[in-house]
Amino acid sequence: MILTAALATGIAVAAEGKNAAAALVDQILDIDHTEQESVLCVGEQEFYTSKKNGPFPNHQFLVSVSTVYALAALTYRDHDDPVMPIANSYNSERPLPELDLICDGETGAVFPRTALIPVSLARMGLLEWLDTWKRPACIEWRPCKV
């Protein structure tokens, strides 16, 4: 298993094996995502780029973190999922945090505040994903409105 990540810092990194991938997840969750999201892909090979029209990696995460507030927001993409191919993390607790986390650094779009979850839960979900290559069951999800 290889985890490839385009970090919010502009650096691309690949980690081979579960321990190295878990360490990379921790590194990503320690980045304050103020201007750019991190993109994670898991597979049997490194994945850095795709042609304009594909192929696009499946089982992909977009991750954004506020280290100050210990909150994260996630988008999961699975092109083979007929029910929810693109999903955002969901937090049913209210009131919602007064925080905007970047979802798309190119456009400046931010996650809906309902997508903000504790970093500890994001970590648990990302580690589950490394094992299953599926949308983590430990996190609630809602369809992403593209």
C-alpha positions in Angstrom: 0.0 0.0 0.0 1.3 3.4 -0.9 -0.2 6.7 0.3 0.6 9.6 -2.0 -0.2 13.2 -0.7 0.0 16.6 -2.3 0.4 18.6 0.9 -1.0 22.1 1.5 2.6 23.2 1.7 3.1 22.5 -2.0 5.2 19.4 -1.5 4.3 15.9 -2.9 5.1 13.0 -0.6 4.7 9.2 -0.9 4.7 6.8 2.0 4.9 3.0 1.6 3.5 0.7 4.2 1.1 1.2 7.0 3.5 2.7 9.6 4.9 5.3 7.1 1.4 6.1 5.9 0.2 6.6 9.4 3.1 8.9 10.1 2.3 10.9 7.0 -1.3 11.2 8.1 -0.1 12.7 11.4 2.2 15.1 9.5 -0.8 16.3 7.4 -3.0 16.8 10.5 -0.2 19.0 12.0 -0.3 21.4 9.0 -2.5 24.5 9.4 -4.4 24.6 6.1 -5.0 28.3 5.6 -4.7 28.6 1.8 -4.7 25.1 0.3 -6.1 21.7 1.1 -4.0 18.5 1.1 -5.0 15.7 -1.3 -4.4 12.1 -0.4 -4.6 9.0 -2.6 -4.1 5.4 -1.6 -3.2 2.6 -4.0 -0.6 0.1 -5.1 1.5 2.8 -6.8 2.5 6.4 -6.3 0.1 8.9 -7.9 1.2 12.4 -8.4 -0.5 13.7 -11.5 -3.3 12.8 -14.0 -4.1 14.0 -17.4 -6.7 16.7 -17.7 -9.4 14.1 -18.5 -8.1 11.3 -16.3 -7.4 8.7 -15.2 -8.3 10.1 -11.7 -7.4 8.1 -8.6 -10.2 6.5 -6.7 -10.4 6.4 -2.9 -9.2 10.0 -2.6 -9.4 12.4 0.3 -9.2 16.2 0.5 -8.1 17.3 4.0 -8.2 20.7 5.6 -7.1 21.4 9.2 -7.1 24.2 11.7 -4.4 23.3 14.3 -5.5 26.3 16.5 -9.0 24.9 16.8 -8.1 21.2 16.5 -10.8 20.8 13.8 -10.6 19.2 10.4 -12.9 18.8 7.4 -12.7 16.0 4.9 -14.0 15.2 1.4 -14.0 11.6 0.3 -14.2 10.6 -3.4 -15.0 7.1 -4.6 -16.1 7.1 -8.3 -17.4 3.5 -7.9 -19.9 4.4 -5.1 -23.3 4.7 -6.7 -24.9 6.2 -3.6 -22.4 8.9 -2.5 -19.4 9.2 -4.8 -18.4 12.5 -3.2 -19.0 13.0 0.5 -18.1 15.6 3.1 -17.5 14.7 6.8 -20.5 15.7 8.9 -20.8 16.9 12.5 -24.3 17.0 13.9 -23.2 18.9 17.1 -24.5 22.4 17.4 -23.7 25.2 17.6 -21.5 25.1 14.5 -17.9 26.4 14.9 -17.2 29.9 13.7 -14.5 28.8 11.4 -14.0 28.4 7.7 -11.7 25.7 6.4 -10.4 25.8 2.8 -11.9 23.2 0.5 -10.4 24.4 -2.8 -7.3 26.6 -2.7 -7.6 27.5 -6.4 -11.1 29.0 -6.0 -11.1 29.9 -2.3 -14.1 27.7 -1.7 -14.5 26.6 2.0 -16.1 23.6 3.5 -19.6 23.9 5.0 -19.2 24.3 8.7 -21.2 21.1 9.2 -18.1 19.3 7.8 -15.9 20.4 10.7 -15.0 17.5 13.0 -12.4 17.0 15.7 -8.9 16.3 14.4 -8.8 13.1 16.5 -11.9 11.8 14.6 -10.3 12.8 11.3 -7.2 10.8 12.2 -9.2 7.8 13.2 -11.1 7.9 9.9 -7.9 8.4 7.8 -6.3 5.4 9.5 -9.4 3.3 8.9 -9.3 4.3 5.3 -5.7 3.1 5.0 -6.9 -0.3 6.0 -10.1 -0.5 4.0 -9.7 1.9 1.0 -13.4 2.7 1.7 -15.2 5.7 3.2 -14.6 5.4 6.9 -17.5 4.2 8.9 -16.4 6.0 12.1 -17.3 9.4 10.6 -20.7 10.6 9.6 -21.0 11.7 5.9 -23.2 13.9 3.8 -23.3 14.1 0.0 -21.0 16.9 -1.3 -22.9 19.6 -3.2 -20.5 20.3 -6.1 
